[in-house]
Amino acid sequence: MSKENQKKTKKEKINSQVQTAKVLLSNKKTKIRGKVVSDKMDKTIVIMVNRLKQHPRYLKVFKVSRKIKVHDEKNIAKIGDLVEAIASRPISRDKSFTLAKILNSKHD
């Protein structure tokens, strides 16, 4: 396989990943998935959201992490759980997401 073909296949793979991410975020309300890293606050959890980002010039794909505060009304989620959150009206200065569901719980 020539170098040009390898570059094209890499670009195609990256473009397909980007398209998949866009489709996931195209619903009316933004949904995010992340792992709970803190549940020490009352009715609030902190989740770590990881995503892949491509450098515009060098096309290298790297991982970007972001911590987001999510409103958890019933204090259900625990550290290590994989959760899904939905965008909502701002609840406080830092919180604008609400817990939708727990996808994978480590504490059954």
Steps between C-alpha positions, in 0.01 A plus 500: 500500500645837403539789741225699330252215544599465866444873555161479330391205713612679818307810397193291417513328841534831679219656297271207580574541873426871479175433310397246766561756774294760311210257460503422873482870582240588235196434721301794635671487838867424530576164660838423651644181641765490764639327805418631847817627670341671802171475690591691816265794440131485582287439186805553276745263333810576298550294185808470277415518130768378259492567128735471206613816328698537180775757457401725208842507337682183601191274508616328816212372710528560872280460804343801671344469847253733664335497842133598508272546800166319466184537710409170674172565684488167690875451557488166316828503307821387670867531410595279205151482344458568130217753461315697235404864557269731305540874457251705699447854612779628725443371853794689650810681380674171407211257444308490176457122459258261667556129560296299248597142583771277637634286218742280693505488880792363697292492821207262449 
